[in-house]
Amino acid sequence: MNALKLLFLIPLFYSEFSQAQRIDKEIISFQLLKEPVFPTELSNRNYTITVKSPYNITKEDVVRLSKEDYQRKVDNYQTNVENAKYEHQERLKDYDAEVKKLQEKYKLESAEYSKLSAVEKIAATNGAPVLRLPSRPIINIPPMPVYQQPDLKDALIVDNKILASQMDVTGFSKGGNYLDIVIEMERTNFQDNQGKTFANQPTRIIAKQGGAVKLDKTYFSDFAEIASVPTNEINLNAQEKRYLQRTMDRTRNIINENFGYQTINSTVTLSTVKNKGEYDDLEKAYIYVTTNLKKLQAKTDYAPNKVAMENMQKGIDIWKSALTKVNYNDKKAPYNQKIGEYLYFNLIRLNIALGNYQEAEKYLNELQEHLVDIKLSYDANLELKRLEEKIYNN
């Protein structure tokens, strides 16, 4: 079942009634042990991770850079004042020209208005001309720079050892080098585009398993939007700190997808018809599936799991066989559209829970072909959409 193993299951029950058919639902909570793309023998599950990046920043570096930035502002202050005065004079020239233009326009309009008769003046939609002048530009002299201690909370104080300590491989012990991983990172790159801030941080992951290269790929090269304002309106230190953490989290996820043994919490809802007699086979199928789900253990190459999976398949085969008996046009038939609905939902839910997305998609497509005959309730329609999203977003 796509190398997914179950740890434990906790059943909860509730029922729904449809005509003479009593359908019970069991909500099962369980854990999946998801095996990686590149499996590792249990005795070899040890790792070492090395991070190579430009980050080697201490508290002292942050203070030093802050003082250097302050000194640059002091050195440039007089130039900035002169630039402000020059820009003010240029704005005054533009202002005087605009005022002169508006005054001339007002003079012409007033002369034309004075020629109108009293009746024409009353009929004029805009009334008498009004002189409206813009505000006179005000000089904006920048304030003298004032030194402020840097906010170490937002400071990017980090080095390669700290970054490496944030990494782990689930199911492995730290130390040893059977799995040898090197992470090569660039600094976060910021980019302005249409008034927004974008960032990327190309990161190469090189992983050797027993000396053989299993993964060598560069990720996160595409720029992603991180702010709806340009870079000069954001705290770049805080943004880089946040983006670096995001890159580390995504890197850890990729490493564990490929090599880690991850436990995933999940639930599955399974239904059965409780009426005696005509539905004994379906009750038997339900017992096969649920009983053997509970026998599975989150262990790799665990022999009892194989037996449990084979017995669970017997129940699945009964469900599949029952689908061929469904009469979608006769509501009074023992195997009517309601039975078909719950069988399809069981097969879709179970296969999604076990990670068999292709098999789940197969039964989803079959169910959708019968939706002309099967009238789903509002809740069933919502669940079907959620199941479809799980299949296609996987």
VEXDREN-2710 file (C-alpha; in Angstrom, 1 decimal):
% VEXDREN-2710
k/r/px/py/pz
1/MET/0.0/0.0/0.0
2/ASN/2.6/2.6/-1.1
3/ALA/4.9/1.8/1.8
4/LEU/2.5/3.4/4.3
5/LYS/2.2/1.7/7.7
6/LEU/-0.4/2.2/10.5
7/LEU/0.6/2.7/14.1
8/PHE/-2.7/2.7/16.0
9/LEU/-6.4/3.3/15.5
10/ILE/-9.1/4.7/17.8
11/PRO/-12.7/4.1/16.5
12/LEU/-15.6/6.5/17.1
13/PHE/-19.1/5.6/15.9
14/TYR/-22.2/7.3/14.6
15/SER/-25.1/6.2/12.4
16/GLU/-27.5/7.4/9.7
17/PHE/-30.7/5.8/8.4
18/SER/-31.9/5.6/4.9
19/GLN/-35.2/3.8/4.2
20/ALA/-34.8/0.2/5.5
21/GLN/-31.0/0.4/5.3
22/ARG/-29.1/1.2/8.4
23/ILE/-25.7/2.6/7.6
24/ASP/-23.1/3.1/10.4
25/LYS/-20.0/5.1/10.1
26/GLU/-16.8/4.6/12.0
27/ILE/-14.2/7.4/12.4
28/ILE/-10.8/5.8/12.8
29/SER/-7.8/7.9/14.1
30/PHE/-4.5/6.4/13.2
31/GLN/-0.8/7.1/12.4
32/LEU/1.0/6.4/9.2
33/LEU/4.7/5.7/8.9
34/LYS/5.6/7.2/5.6
35/GLU/8.7/5.6/4.1
36/PRO/11.1/7.9/2.2
37/VAL/12.0/8.0/-1.5
38/PHE/15.4/6.5/-0.6
39/PRO/15.0/3.9/2.2
40/THR/17.8/3.1/4.6
41/GLU/18.5/-0.1/6.6
42/LEU/17.7/0.4/10.2
43/SER/21.3/-0.3/11.3
44/ASN/22.5/2.5/9.0
45/ARG/20.1/5.3/10.0
46/ASN/22.6/7.9/11.2
47/TYR/23.4/11.2/9.6
48/THR/25.6/14.3/9.5
49/ILE/24.5/17.6/8.0
50/THR/26.8/20.4/7.0
51/VAL/25.6/23.9/6.0
52/LYS/27.7/26.2/3.8
53/SER/26.4/29.7/3.6
54/PRO/27.5/33.4/3.7
55/TYR/26.0/33.7/7.2
56/ASN/28.6/34.2/9.9
57/ILE/27.1/37.1/11.9
58/THR/27.7/37.7/15.6
59/LYS/26.2/40.2/18.0
60/GLU/29.3/42.3/17.7
61/ASP/29.0/42.3/13.9
62/VAL/25.4/43.7/14.2
63/VAL/26.5/46.5/16.4
64/ARG/29.5/47.3/14.2
65/LEU/27.4/47.4/11.0
66/SER/24.8/49.6/12.8
67/LYS/27.6/52.1/13.7
68/GLU/29.0/52.0/10.2
69/ASP/25.5/52.7/8.8
70/TYR/25.1/55.7/11.2
71/GLN/28.5/57.1/10.2
72/ARG/27.6/56.9/6.5
73/LYS/24.4/58.9/7.2
74/VAL/26.5/61.5/9.1
75/ASP/29.0/61.7/6.3
76/ASN/26.2/62.1/3.7
77/TYR/24.1/64.5/5.8
78/GLN/25.4/67.8/4.4
79/THR/25.1/66.5/0.8
80/ASN/21.5/65.5/1.6
81/VAL/20.8/69.0/3.0
82/GLU/22.1/70.6/-0.2
83/ASN/20.1/68.2/-2.3
84/ALA/17.0/69.1/-0.4
85/LYS/17.6/72.8/-0.9
86/TYR/18.2/72.3/-4.6
87/GLU/15.1/70.2/-5.0
88/HIS/13.1/72.9/-3.1
89/GLN/14.3/75.6/-5.5
90/GLU/13.3/73.5/-8.5
91/ARG/9.8/73.0/-7.0
92/LEU/9.5/76.7/-6.4
93/LYS/10.3/77.4/-10.0
94/ASP/7.6/74.9/-11.1
95/TYR/5.2/76.5/-8.5
96/ASP/5.8/80.1/-9.8
97/ALA/5.2/78.9/-13.4
98/GLU/2.0/77.1/-12.4
99/VAL/0.7/80.2/-10.5
100/LYS/1.4/82.5/-13.4
101/LYS/-0.4/80.1/-15.7
102/LEU/-3.4/79.9/-13.4
103/GLN/-3.5/83.7/-13.0
104/GLU/-3.5/84.3/-16.7
105/LYS/-6.3/81.7/-17.2
106/TYR/-8.3/83.4/-14.4
107/LYS/-7.8/86.8/-16.0
108/LEU/-9.1/85.6/-19.4
109/GLU/-12.1/83.8/-17.9
110/SER/-13.0/86.8/-15.8
111/ALA/-12.9/89.1/-18.8
112/GLU/-15.2/86.7/-20.7
113/TYR/-17.5/86.4/-17.8
114/SER/-17.9/90.2/-17.4
115/LYS/-19.1/90.4/-20.9
116/LEU/-22.1/88.2/-20.2
117/SER/-25.6/89.7/-19.5
118/ALA/-27.2/89.2/-16.1
119/VAL/-29.4/86.4/-17.5
120/GLU/-26.4/84.7/-19.1
121/LYS/-24.5/84.9/-15.8
122/ILE/-27.4/83.2/-14.0
123/ALA/-27.6/80.5/-16.7
124/ALA/-23.8/79.8/-16.5
125/THR/-23.4/76.3/-15.0
126/ASN/-20.0/77.0/-13.4
127/GLY/-20.7/80.5/-12.0
128/ALA/-18.1/83.2/-11.8
129/PRO/-14.4/82.2/-12.3
130/VAL/-12.5/81.4/-9.1
131/LEU/-8.7/81.6/-8.8
132/ARG/-7.5/78.4/-7.0
133/LEU/-3.7/78.3/-6.4
134/PRO/-1.7/75.3/-5.2
135/SER/0.0/75.3/-1.9
136/ARG/3.5/76.8/-1.9
137/PRO/6.2/74.1/-1.6
138/ILE/7.8/73.8/1.8
139/ILE/11.5/73.0/2.1
140/ASN/12.1/69.6/3.7
141/ILE/15.5/69.6/5.4
142/PRO/16.3/66.0/6.6
143/PRO/16.9/65.7/10.4
144/MET/20.4/65.2/11.8
145/PRO/21.2/61.5/12.0
146/VAL/20.8/60.1/15.5
147/TYR/22.5/56.8/16.5
148/GLN/20.2/54.1/17.9
149/GLN/21.2/50.8/19.3
150/PRO/20.2/48.0/16.9
151/ASP/17.2/45.9/17.8
152/LEU/18.9/42.5/18.3
153/LYS/15.4/40.9/18.3
154/ASP/15.3/41.5/14.5
155/ALA/19.0/41.1/13.9
156/LEU/20.2/38.2/11.9
157/ILE/22.7/36.6/14.3
158/VAL/23.4/33.2/12.9
159/ASP/26.3/31.1/11.5
160/ASN/26.6/27.8/9.7
161/LYS/26.7/25.7/12.9
162/ILE/23.5/27.3/14.2
163/LEU/21.8/26.6/10.8
164/ALA/23.0/23.0/10.8
165/SER/21.7/22.5/14.3
166/GLN/18.1/23.3/13.0
167/MET/18.2/20.3/10.7
168/ASP/17.3/16.7/11.5
169/VAL/16.3/13.6/9.7
170/THR/13.3/11.9/11.3
171/GLY/13.9/8.3/12.3
172/PHE/17.7/8.8/12.2
173/SER/20.3/9.4/15.0
174/LYS/22.6/12.3/14.8
175/GLY/26.3/11.4/14.4
176/GLY/27.8/9.0/11.9
177/ASN/27.9/9.7/8.2
178/TYR/26.1/6.9/6.4
179/LEU/23.7/9.7/5.3
180/ASP/26.0/12.6/4.5
181/ILE/24.1/15.8/3.6
182/VAL/25.6/19.1/2.5
183/ILE/23.4/22.2/2.2
184/GLU/24.8/25.1/0.1
185/MET/22.8/28.4/0.6
186/GLU/23.0/31.8/-0.9
187/ARG/22.0/34.9/1.1
188/THR/18.4/36.0/0.6
189/ASN/18.1/38.1/-2.6
190/PHE/15.5/40.9/-2.6
191/GLN/13.9/42.4/-5.7
192/ASP/11.5/45.2/-6.4
193/ASN/8.8/44.5/-9.0
194/GLN/5.7/46.7/-9.6
195/GLY/5.9/48.3/-6.1
196/LYS/6.2/45.0/-4.3
197/THR/9.1/43.1/-2.7
198/PHE/10.1/39.6/-3.9
199/ALA/12.8/37.3/-2.6
200/ASN/14.5/34.1/-3.4
201/GLN/17.3/32.0/-1.7
202/PRO/18.8/29.4/-4.0
203/THR/19.7/26.3/-1.9
204/ARG/21.5/23.2/-3.2
205/ILE/21.0/19.9/-1.3
206/ILE/23.7/17.2/-1.9
207/ALA/22.9/13.9/-0.1
208/LYS/25.1/10.8/-0.2
209/GLN/23.8/7.5/1.1
210/GLY/26.6/5.1/1.9
211/GLY/28.9/7.2/-0.3
212/ALA/26.5/7.2/-3.3
213/VAL/25.0/10.4/-4.4
214/LYS/21.2/10.1/-4.2
215/LEU/20.2/13.7/-4.3
216/ASP/21.9/16.7/-5.9
217/LYS/19.4/19.5/-6.7
218/THR/19.0/23.3/-6.3
219/TYR/15.7/24.6/-4.9
220/PHE/14.0/27.9/-4.2
221/SER/15.5/29.8/-7.2
222/ASP/12.2/31.4/-8.2
223/PHE/11.3/34.7/-6.7
224/ALA/8.2/34.8/-4.4
225/GLU/6.3/37.9/-3.2
226/ILE/7.0/38.6/0.5
227/ALA/5.5/42.2/0.8
228/SER/3.1/44.4/-1.0
229/VAL/5.4/47.4/-0.7
230/PRO/8.9/48.0/-2.1
231/THR/12.1/47.1/-0.3
232/ASN/12.7/50.7/0.9
233/GLU/9.5/50.4/3.0
234/ILE/10.3/47.2/4.9
235/ASN/12.7/46.1/7.6
236/LEU/15.1/44.1/5.5
237/ASN/16.9/42.5/8.5
238/ALA/13.6/41.2/9.9
239/GLN/12.4/40.1/6.5
240/GLU/15.7/38.2/5.8
241/LYS/15.6/36.6/9.2
242/ARG/12.0/35.4/8.5
243/TYR/12.8/34.3/5.0
244/LEU/15.9/32.4/6.1
245/GLN/13.8/30.5/8.6
246/ARG/11.3/29.7/5.9
247/THR/14.1/28.3/3.7
248/MET/15.4/26.2/6.5
249/ASP/12.0/24.7/7.2
250/ARG/11.4/23.9/3.5
251/THR/14.9/22.4/3.3
252/ARG/14.2/20.2/6.3
253/ASN/10.9/19.0/4.7
254/ILE/12.7/18.1/1.4
255/ILE/15.4/16.1/3.3
256/ASN/12.7/14.2/5.2
257/GLU/10.6/13.5/2.2
258/ASN/13.6/11.9/0.6
259/PHE/15.3/10.1/3.5
260/GLY/13.2/10.4/6.8
261/TYR/10.7/8.0/8.3
262/GLN/7.9/10.3/9.1
263/THR/4.9/9.5/11.3
264/ILE/1.7/11.2/9.9
265/ASN/-1.5/11.5/12.0
266/SER/-4.6/10.9/9.9
267/THR/-8.2/9.7/10.1
268/VAL/-10.5/7.7/7.8
269/THR/-14.3/7.3/7.9
270/LEU/-15.7/3.9/6.8
271/SER/-19.3/2.8/6.5
272/THR/-21.2/-0.4/6.7
273/VAL/-24.8/-1.6/6.4
274/LYS/-26.0/-3.2/9.6
275/ASN/-29.2/-5.0/8.3
276/LYS/-28.9/-8.7/8.7
277/GLY/-29.5/-11.1/5.9
278/GLU/-29.0/-9.5/2.5
279/TYR/-25.9/-7.5/3.6
280/ASP/-24.0/-10.1/5.5
281/ASP/-21.2/-10.0/2.9
282/LEU/-20.8/-6.3/3.3
283/GLU/-20.7/-6.6/7.1
284/LYS/-18.0/-9.3/6.6
285/ALA/-16.1/-7.0/4.3
286/TYR/-16.2/-4.2/6.8
287/ILE/-14.9/-6.6/9.5
288/TYR/-12.1/-7.7/7.2
289/VAL/-11.0/-4.2/6.5
290/THR/-11.3/-2.6/10.0
291/THR/-9.9/-5.6/11.9
292/ASN/-6.8/-5.8/9.8
293/LEU/-6.2/-2.1/9.8
294/LYS/-5.9/-2.4/13.5
295/LYS/-3.3/-5.2/13.2
296/LEU/-0.9/-3.2/11.2
297/GLN/2.2/-1.9/12.9
298/ALA/4.4/1.1/12.0
299/LYS/7.4/-1.1/11.3
300/THR/9.4/-1.6/8.1
301/ASP/9.4/-5.1/6.6
302/TYR/7.1/-6.3/9.5
303/ALA/5.9/-9.8/8.4
304/PRO/2.5/-9.6/10.2
305/ASN/1.7/-6.5/8.1
306/LYS/1.8/-8.6/4.9
307/VAL/-0.8/-11.0/6.3
308/ALA/-3.0/-8.2/7.5
309/MET/-2.8/-6.4/4.2
310/GLU/-3.8/-9.6/2.4
311/ASN/-6.8/-10.1/4.7
312/MET/-7.8/-6.5/4.3
313/GLN/-7.7/-6.9/0.6
314/LYS/-10.4/-9.7/0.9
315/GLY/-12.8/-7.1/2.3
316/ILE/-11.9/-4.6/-0.4
317/ASP/-12.6/-7.2/-3.0
318/ILE/-16.0/-7.9/-1.5
319/TRP/-16.8/-4.1/-1.8
320/LYS/-15.6/-4.1/-5.4
321/SER/-17.7/-7.1/-6.2
322/ALA/-20.8/-5.5/-4.5
323/LEU/-20.5/-2.5/-6.8
324/THR/-21.4/-4.7/-9.8
325/LYS/-24.7/-5.6/-8.1
326/VAL/-25.9/-2.0/-7.6
327/ASN/-29.1/-1.1/-9.5
328/TYR/-29.0/2.7/-9.7
329/ASN/-32.5/3.0/-11.2
330/ASP/-34.4/1.1/-8.5
331/LYS/-34.5/2.7/-5.1
332/LYS/-36.2/-0.4/-3.6
333/ALA/-33.5/-2.8/-4.8
334/PRO/-31.4/-4.3/-2.0
335/TYR/-28.3/-2.9/-3.7
336/ASN/-29.6/0.5/-4.7
337/GLN/-27.9/3.8/-5.3
338/LYS/-27.5/4.4/-1.5
339/ILE/-25.4/1.2/-1.3
340/GLY/-23.4/2.3/-4.3
341/GLU/-22.7/5.7/-2.7
342/TYR/-21.4/4.3/0.5
343/LEU/-19.2/1.7/-1.2
344/TYR/-17.6/4.3/-3.5
345/PHE/-17.0/6.6/-0.5
346/ASN/-15.4/3.7/1.4
347/LEU/-13.0/2.9/-1.4
348/ILE/-12.1/6.5/-2.0
349/ARG/-11.6/7.3/1.7
350/LEU/-9.6/4.2/2.4
351/ASN/-7.2/4.5/-0.6
352/ILE/-6.6/8.2/0.2
353/ALA/-5.8/7.3/3.9
354/LEU/-3.3/4.6/2.7
355/GLY/-1.7/6.9/0.2
356/ASN/-3.0/5.1/-2.9
357/TYR/-4.0/8.2/-4.7
358/GLN/-4.2/6.6/-8.2
359/GLU/-6.6/4.0/-6.9
360/ALA/-8.7/6.6/-5.1
361/GLU/-8.9/8.7/-8.3
362/LYS/-10.1/5.6/-10.2
363/TYR/-13.1/5.2/-7.8
364/LEU/-13.7/8.9/-7.8
365/ASN/-14.1/8.9/-11.6
366/GLU/-16.4/5.9/-11.4
367/LEU/-18.6/7.6/-8.8
368/GLN/-18.8/10.8/-10.8
369/GLU/-20.0/8.9/-13.8
370/HIS/-23.0/7.7/-11.6
371/LEU/-23.8/11.1/-10.1
372/VAL/-26.7/11.4/-12.6
373/ASP/-28.4/8.5/-10.7
374/ILE/-27.0/9.0/-7.2
375/LYS/-28.5/12.0/-5.6
376/LEU/-25.9/13.1/-3.0
377/SER/-26.9/15.1/0.0
378/TYR/-25.4/18.5/0.7
379/ASP/-22.9/17.1/3.2
380/ALA/-22.0/14.3/0.9
381/ASN/-21.3/16.8/-1.9
382/LEU/-19.0/18.8/0.4
383/GLU/-17.1/15.7/1.4
384/LEU/-16.7/14.6/-2.2
385/LYS/-15.2/18.0/-3.1
386/ARG/-12.8/17.7/-0.1
387/LEU/-11.8/14.1/-1.2
388/GLU/-11.2/15.3/-4.8
389/GLU/-9.0/18.1/-3.5
390/LYS/-6.9/15.7/-1.5
391/ILE/-6.4/13.5/-4.6
392/TYR/-5.4/16.2/-7.0
393/ASN/-3.4/18.3/-4.5
394/ASN/-1.3/15.4/-3.5
END
